[in-house]
Amino acid sequence: MLHCRSLPRGLLLLAISAIAWPASASPPASTGSNRSADYLIVGGGPAGLVVAEQLSRDPRINVVLLEAGPDSSLDPSVYTPADFFQLIEYLWDYHSAPDPNLGGRNPELWQGRALGGGSAVNGMGYCRGAPSVFDEWARLSGNEGLSWESMFDAFKATTHFQEDVHPADQVPINQSSFGDGPLEITTQRFQLAFDRPFVDKLSSALDLTEIDFISGYGIGVTDQVDAIRADNRTRSYAWNTFGWLAANRPNFEVRHNAWASKIGFTGKKADNVTYNDTLTGSFHTIRAREIVVAAGAIGSPHLLMLSGVGPADQLEAVGIQVVQHSPQVGQNLLDHHYAQLVYETIPEMGTTWQLQHNDTAAQEAQAEYAANGGGLLGVADGNVFATFRIPDSVFDGLGSYHVSLPEDRPHILHAYTTAPFRPEFSNYSVISPFTALVQPEGAGNITIASADYRDMPVINSAYWATPADRAAIIYAYKEYRALFTSPELSPYTPVELYPGANVTSDADIWDAIQQGSGSFHHPMGSVAIGSALDSNWRVHGVSGLRVVGTPAAPNLVTCHPQGTAYALGYRAAMDIAAADGVHIL
């Protein structure tokens, strides 16, 4: 999840406006084709970099990767776990369209915009979730490589667990669930004062077992593992793992600050990509035998539609020549949406406010982190979460979708952060709990706003889009709020700032949910395998074009999707290699 809300709104807008957008309204004629590639990958996030690293193991294969964002690997805030909420400059400034279910609000849906994609800016949480999700993917897609058994192998192949000193009361991690892959995973070394009481209360109140969310469990509570190197407590992410491995090979080239504007076709064959070098404002075209789009669940369908692949009526409405009518491109947009609470906390609680506004606490944290990677700066903020099912009675008269979900899938995820969700509380030291719908019934979509690649797409996020989804979030919100008045948790949450103690009626609670809803930044499914894509990740109706990663997922996973993005990249690379005769050494 991206936590960037601890900064005042004005500062957020200032930071976003500092991103250098090209001045021209549309791409000028290309300055020429620089080279050709066997595989041209658009998008430098986990899936794209895993595919690049795997395919470039065959020395006969030339691989080029384009990433719209910069190389942020020299920025210490990228590496320092607790600083992830400050990484505003490495975000796409996406927003949902005004949503009638939120009274017309349009929450942000920021996504990673740097080498590493979301893994360069997220909260580093690593989990896998319910196995039945992956078995359903295999059935829907016709690709058995997406079954839990096969994906578990992919999860292992992409990760390595490093033991660290961790609190004695933390549940041991099943280390056999990891392999010898590049991505380093470890436990928390330092617990926030709230973490253990929170785990214990969630366990007792919801009758949950503390688990690791790694080895095939979908329901429980965890002080989760993270994509952090244990030896120096720095972020382990797609670019400084898979990317750096590939970058050492002569048959791989990465171009950052390379914003893809269009995929070119000869007939129905995708064979080139034009991009803007945003450092110089010049446009370039690269030809390729195969193009692999890995630009995330928002960027991928947007690029396809800009290139003439998508719903014909939408493309024609903005003057884009239709290459392939593909009505499923941009559909099935799914995300983990949440509703928020905010509590003022006690001075003894380590929070993002303490790091930003308490000079003594900040200096102590910096000294400890510099000495051994310990303390507040060495941990991801808000590391505890729980997933669980709610009573079937909540859905009485509202259909069978939620009650018929496989038993290993939760309905709700409870978590918290110490960053204030709301700018009016930026000067408070807070605990901000939030509750999310894990497997929503309603799905959104992405449409195109114009033929100009710089114009953000129209994102219809579909918050609380069905009566059953709305009933679930209202029930979860009320129950969650009650936990913070308990004897175990109330000492840490003495003052409710949002929605406020005076909010008690059902109408006022629903209004608070609408005004306090946001995205967990987990969009998936917008170019799904089994509908928009065939079983080998190819876009239906054209050749030479594949889509991989989170947009290709048929539906949502039951926890943070970071680990799944890496595993999807690995599975796609295996399938591409097998189909195309690539020898992965």
FIVEX-654874 format. One record per residue (C-alpha): residue in one letter; x, z, y. Coordinates in steps of 0.001 Angstrom, whole numbers, plus 500000, padded with zeros to 6 digits. Layout:
! residues N
aXZY...
This chain:
! residues 585
m500000500000500000l501104499366503590h500947502413505829c501536501339509411r498895503325511178s501044506185512420l501927504126515490p499534503854518437r497477500659518466g499136499387521638l502556499659520043l501290497873516939l500037494969519033l503279494843520971a505302494727517759i503119492013516261s503243489924519436a507040490012519286i507014487753516205a508295484356517341w505545481784516728p506368478117517319a505079476750520604s503716473397519417a500094473152518277s500906471061515210p504029470007513300p505961467149514907a507386464418512741s509829465837510225t513484465687511152g514194464369507682s514427465301504059n517365467588503437r517493467494499681s515363467433496582a514769470104493974d513526470297490437y511422473335491386l510438474158494937i508950477648495230v506937478563498313g506942482319498838g509686484895498375g507709487858497056p507930489425493600a506321486554491663g508208483806493484l511590485484493177v511075486319489499v510195482679488778a513225481533490790e515580483908488997q514311482926485565l514271479147486054s517671479109487763r519208480552484600d519193476956483337p522222475469485129r520714471980484852i517770472973487039n517939472994490843v515658475607492414v514884475962496122l512773478818497517l511124478868500949e510123482133502613a508335482167505974g509753485551506953p513307486693507621d515932488324505451s515316491990506271s517898493349503855l520187494663506617d517429496760508184p517893500418507165s514167501052507571v513497498629504719y515695500663502417t514654504158503513p511522505069501495a509785507210504111d510223504547506804f507965501973505196f505142502589507650q507423501368510483l507962497852509121i505540496124511489e507790493148512249y507751492021508617l503981491583508335w501530488725508489d498903489774511043y495916488942508867h492509490414509660s489241490280507831a486458488374509533p483830490608511166d482055492155508209p478320492873508383n478784495654505821l481083497383508328g478859496915511339g480903493895512414r484349495539512184n487284493337511156p489954495535509515e493517494302509293l494800492933506013w498534492887506702q500768491300504078g504536491203503637r506411488518505601a510078488752504603l512290487999501654g510772490290499049g507213489767500308g505034492826499876s507771494604497915a509886494704501105v507268496631503079n504975498472500666g504808502115499636m506885501371496494g504348502815494043y504696501337490568c501982501411487907r500263499143485374g496801500492484723a494100499728482194p495032497410479280s491532495941479015v492042494154482349f494874492084480911d493030491336477671e490163490039479808w492605487859481734a493786486309478473r490198485558477484l489184484120480846s492313482009481264g492938480852477712n496511482104478137e497376484712475507g500494485575477456l498274487539479826s497044489935477144w498132493569477424e500551493263474523s502343490304476095m502166491647479650f503585494958478470d506659493025477322a506795491377480762f506508494754482489k509423496004480410a511527492876480932t511337493148484711t512114496871485071h514665499560484341f514063503303484583q516694505506486213e516376509227485557d516559511422488621v516358515127489276h512650515773489546p510344518779489838a510033520722486597d506254520533486654q506198516735486731v504956515058483545p507846513367481681i507982509577481908n507824507490478736q511140505718479210s510537503425476238s507982501652478449f510856500176480482g513528497660479591d516789496515481125g515373494435483957p516593494287487558l513870496353489264e514825500027489364i512076502616488868t512366506388489178t510431509587489805q510013511646492946r513018513863493619f511308515832496374q507652516837496377l505636517303499519a504124520784499693f500648519351499107d501508517279496018r501355519838493204p498238521660494473f496618518249494870v497517517162491328d496216520437489914k492950520265491849l492279516655490917s492997517506487290s490612520461487181a487818519110489388l487674515691487738d488699516734484220l491720514419484267t494957514427482308e498242513987484139i499751510699482927d502408508168483932f500166505060484418i502926503029482778s502240503038479074g498683501766478731y496478504307480486g493875503527483108i492327506903483872g494129510082484928v496153511693487696t499817511155488502d502709512033490746q503651508404490381v506929506620489808d508289504314492491a510473501234492907i513392503306494195r516995503466493020a517633506982491748d521347507045492569n520941506552496330r517151506840496894t516771503369498442r514038500780497985s514422498516494975y512528495328495705a512264491683494767w514955490319497072n517724492849496360t517144492545492608f515862489187491334g516750487401494565w520348488521494654l520840487613491007a519597484083491673a521547483771494927n524820484026493000r524084480741491190p525102477349492583n521819475753491469f519672478063493603e519074477921497336v516884480190499446r515710479318502938h514186482137504931n512357481710508233a510979478576506546w507232478491507187a505586475950504897s503006473907506790k501894471366504186i502351470177500627g502682466408500489f501205464167497785t501773460699496455g498337459965495140k497449463064493146k501089464088492561a502438466925494699d506014465963495480n507158467491498784v506761470394501167t507194470325504929y508256473540506618n509113474812510066d512502476450510525t511207479100512909l514731479951514084t515207476451515546g511667475083515767s512679472067513667f510646470679510781h512082469631507445t510742468126504242i512021468830500754r511014466691497798a510534468296494400r509603467453490854e507425470576490641i506055472782493410v505220476422492673v503156478249495286a503742482009495290a502610482845498810g500249485701497971a496496485891497696i495950484936501347g498776482493502014s498476480540498764p494892479271499122h495508478698502824l498465476401502107l496518474532499431m493635473916501820l495969472815504618s497330470293502118g493953468852501139v493241470894498008g490146473046498225p486397472876498860a485841469367500257d483190470375502778q485454473003504346l488399470607504576e486366467772506040a484836470131508615v488282470677510174g489528467111509764i491763467544506720q491916464588504336v490749465692500890v493316465172498135q491374467125495523h487974468761495758s488715472178494260p485759474450495012q487331477548493411v490354477596495733g489869480537498095q487017482058496097n487037485278494034l488956487273496669l489162490861495426d490817493912496937h490911497693496729h488939498786499778y488935502433500792a487099504904503000q489165507475504860l489218511139505815v491687512781508228y492676516470508342e495029518308510619t497541520071508403i499824523082508638p503316523065510249e504994523670506877m503681520360505533g506159517487505749t504403514526507377t505227511300509163w504418513095512404q507158515638511642l509662512809511193q508615511113514420h507864513971516794n509584517113515525d513248516699516429t514409519599514269a512533518387511190a513729514811511760q517377515843512112e517212517979508983a515643515136507040q518237512650508248a521102514969507353e519744515649503872y519089511981503188a522563510991504408a524139513646502201n522429512916498890g519308510779499364g517121513872499197g514390515348501345l511503513733503176l513233510419503889g513995509800500230v510391509798499034a507432507524499514d504737509247501520g501643510296499573n502764509797496002v499825511368494153f496737509470493065a493936509827490545t491579507318488944f488312508206487236r484798507114486357i481749508435488151p478420509272486473d476363506317485269s473403507857487079v474978506791490405f474077503222489451d470511503805488281g468421500815489266l471460498962490640g472361496773487700s474763497085484798y478081495865486228h479807499194486825v478407501037483810s479401498183481484l483065498123482500p485357498918479547e485907502641479129d489579502536480093r488721501237483574p488025503677486395h485487503205489148i487326505170491852l490880505913493023h491640509011495145a494925509146497089y496351510386500379t498998509713502995t500416511786505834a500193508884508265p497113508977510522f494769506094509770r493276506240513232p495219505832516501e493377508719518177f495147511071515749s498675509705516203n499736512926517935y498553515148515086s500377516196511940v497835515135509359i496858514614505768s494765511453505430p492930511286502096f491259508012501148t489073506918498276a488961503347496967l486661501286494775v488800500080491870q486714497322490269p484250496095492902e481284494015491896g481286491981495109a483940489348495822g484979487731499083n486543484407499943i489055482678502158t488188479607504218i490202477500506611a489867477874510382s491582474661511465a494096472036510393d496810473902512304y498936475842509840r499592478547512436d495925479485512726m495147482374510420p492567481638507702v489078483139507800i489098486079505380n485685487247504248s486672490493502551a483197491570501392y483463495338501870w480855497289499899a479132493964499257t476551495010496672p474164497976496499a476108499305493498d479448499106495328r477912500906498289a476429503632496067a479814504169494395i481780504603497615i479179506927499155y479209509136496057a483021509177495877y483373509901499600k481059512905499479e482669514354496367y486192513805497679r485395515397501019a484097518484499231l487429518978497453f489180519688500746t487009522728501405s488101524258498080p490273527404498029e493119525407496487l493295522651499130s491728524060502295p494901525985503279y496563522562503740t493567520957505480p492211523590507902v490627521158510404e488663518019509545l489396515481512272y487508512583510674p484642512211510208g484295515745511591a482405518807510439n479258517777512347v478848514657510177t476459515763507433s473462513430507147d473509510451504776a473117508079507722d476068509607509571i478223509634506436w477510505949505830d478392505226509459a481674507150509026i482465505098505923q481757501869507787q483893502899510761g486674504274508556s487009501583505894g490227499690505325s492241497724502823f494728499077500311h496450495692500892h495949494617497285p494227491191497566m494120489241494327g492255486462492559s491857483762495225v493350480920493127a492502482270489711i493884481065486418g490975479971484264s489003478605487230a491120477036490000l494104476831487620d494515475732484032s496090477986481417n499606476926482473w499159477829486167r498538474179487214v496023473366489937h493157471388488388g492924467744489360v496468467230490624s499918467212489061g503207468803490032l501543471865491573r501263475397490216v500222478747491705v501613482059490429g501417485763491203t498537487841492534p496346484903493672a496298483685490055a494908486956488661p491313486501487438n490330489987488645l491749493233489991v494079495603488201t493095499273488220c495978500622490339h498666499277492697p499426495630491794q503147495591492592g504251495932488971t501720493321487910a503063490823490477y506518490993488877a505068490701485372l502878487747486375g505952485998487749y507775486611484494r504907485329482351a504539482248484547a508272481523484281m508088481751480497d505117479376480405i506677476913482843a509941476889480919a508179476308477597a506013473486478972d508751471753480977g511734472151478648v513676474590480838h516273476581478906i516299480171480177l519683481522479145
